[in-house]
Amino acid sequence: MPLSPAELAALRQDYTQRGLRRAELDPDPIPQFHRWLQDAIDQQLLEPNAMVLATVDADGQPWSRVVLLKGCDERGFAFYTNYDGAKGRQLTAQPRCALTFFWVALERQVQVVGTVEKTSAEDSDAYFQSRPAASRLSAWASPQSEVLADRDELERRFAEARARFGEENIPRPAHWGGYRVRPQVVEFWQGRRSRLHDRFRYTRLAATGWNIERLAP
């Protein structure tokens, strides 16, 4: 039976683990993010690098999906995908996006807002070759976001890619590679009691460095 409106409304969690103070924050959001990501890894959370990627298409319609973070340094946050899929087309039309990480067991969120650019061919090649052979073959097999007749069509395309390339020396398809999100705003959210959460926003300054502000929850 579906939950009633009252039952849905009653689903809530009071966050009690910890707080977040301005004095605890790194002056740069990238090292601060790495601290929190490491906490999630140390807690053995499932897919600690999973993030919601929000994009906007040419008509202004927002879209979102979960992808995996595969690089994070002073240049930004990197993920890899099919350039011809829906999100690739949307990022071509509007090279801006938002990322959201949610580590519920730690009562934490991180939001990243920024501009997007493709990673270099060298970076894309290096990551592609680090993937398992089956994942590399799937990049050839899947016409991402296109309509399939049935599951058999996808399995057939995968078998054809395996017959073509084998299990070794699988090249990166030209339509597959990375995007890097260059952050303009990064927000760290720590759950607190009574919905009085701690929120700190980093905003990139025009010259260099970051401005840090506490936000109301």
N, C-alpha and C positions, 0 to 999 in steps of 0.2 A: 504494500500500500504506500502511496506517496505521502510524504510528510505534509501535515497541515500547515497553513500559514503561521499558526501559533507555535508549532513545533520548530519550524524553521527560524522564527524570530527568537526562540529560546536558545538556539545554538550559539554559544559564546564562550570565550576563554579569557580569564583575567591573567594578564602577564605579570609574573612576579620574580623572574630569575635575577635580573640585574638592571642597573641604570647605565646611562652614558653621560659623561660630563665633558665640557669643552676642553678641560685640561688634559683629558685622555687622548684627544684626537691628534693624529699626525698633521702637520701643516699641509701635506700633499695627500689628496684622496687615493692615489694609487697604492702607496704603502699601507694606508689605512684599510683599503679594500683587501689587500693581501693578508693582513692580520685576521680579518673576519673570515675570509675564505679558508685560511689555515685552521681556524677554529672549527669550521664546518667539516673539514677533512678529518681533523683529530676526533671529532664526535662520530665519525664514520657514517655521516648522513648519506643517503642515497642520492647520487648525481649532484654533488655539491656545486658543480659548475653549471647546472641547468639555469637558464634564464629565459624570461618572457621577452621576446623581441616584438615591439610594436612599430608598425610602419603605416604609411598613408599612401593610397593609390592616386592615380592621376585625377580622379574625381573627388578627392578629399575624403574617401571612405577609410576609416581606420581598420587595420587588421592586426591580429596578434597570433603568436605561436611560440612554443618552447623550442629553443635551440641550446647548443652547448658552447660555453666559452672555451676557446682553445688557445688563447694567448692574452696576456695582460702585462703591459709595460708602460713606459712613459709616453709611448705613441698612442696608446688606447687599448680597447677591448676587441679581440679578434674572434671571429667565428667563420665557418666554412660552409658552402652550400652550392647548389646549382644556380648559376647566374641567370638561366632562362626560366626558372620557376617563378611563382607569384611574388615571393619576397624580393627576388632579384629584379623583376620588372618594376616593382614598386620603389625600390631603392634607386633605380635609374631615373624614374620620374621625379622622386622626392628624396634626395640623398641626405635625409635626416631620419633619426629614429630614437626610440627610448628602449632601455633595457631594465628589467626588474628581476632581482634575485630575492628569493624568499626562503629563509632557513627557519621553518616553523619551530623546530626543536630548540633553536636558540632564541626564538622570539625576535628575529631580526629581518629587516629588509634593506636592500640597497637599490636605489634608482639612479640610472645614468641617462642623461639626455645629451645628444650631440650630433655631429655631422658624420657622414659615412664616406669612406673611400675604399676602393679595392686594395687588397694587399698586393705586394709585388709578386711577379711570377715565380721568383725564387722562393719566397715564403710559402706560396701555395704549393709549389712542387715539393718542398721539404715536408710540409704537413701531410700532403697526399701520400707520399711514400712511407710515412710512419703508420698509416692505417693498415689494418688487416687486409689480406688479399680480397676477401669477400666484400668488404666495404669499398675497396677500390673498384671492384667489378660492378657493384651496385650503382656507382656514379655514372658508369656507362649505360647500365641497363634501364635506369629510371628516367623517363621523360617528365620530370617533376612538375606537378600541378596539372598535367594533361589528363584527359578522360581515358580510362582503360576499359576495354570490353569486359574483362574479368581478371581474376588472379592468375589464370593460366598465361595470359599475355605477358604479365610481368615476369613470371617464372621462365617463359620462353626467351624473353629478352636477356635475362640473366644467363641462361644456358648459352645463348649465342655469344655473349661477351666472354664467358669462360672459354668457349671453343676458340674464340679469336685470339685471346691474350694468354690463356693458361693461368698459372698461379704466380708467375714470376714476371718481373719487368713490365708491369702494367702501367702505361703512361697516364698522366693526368689529362682528362678531357679539356679541351679549350673552353667549354661552357661551365667548368667547375673551378671554384677557387674561393679565396677568402675576402671578407670585408673587415675593415677596422673602424670602430666607432671612436672618434676623437671627442672626448667628453668636454662639454661646456658647463654642465651642472651635474653634480653627484650628491645624492642625499643618502644619509645613513639614518636608519630608523630602528630604535630599540623599544620593544614593547614594555609598558609599565602598567602598574595597577590603575584601575578605574578609567582606563583609556587616556591617561595623562602621559602619553608616550614621549620619549625623547627623540627629537628630530634635529639633525644638523645638515645644513645645505652648504656645499662648496660651490662657488661660482668662479669660473675662470676670469681673471683680470685681463684687461686689454694688453698690458705689457707682459707681465710674467707673474707667476704665483697665483694664489687662490684667496678669495674672501670667504670666511666661514661665519655663518649665522645660525642661531637657534630659531626653529620654527615652532609655532603652536601646533599641537597634535590635531 
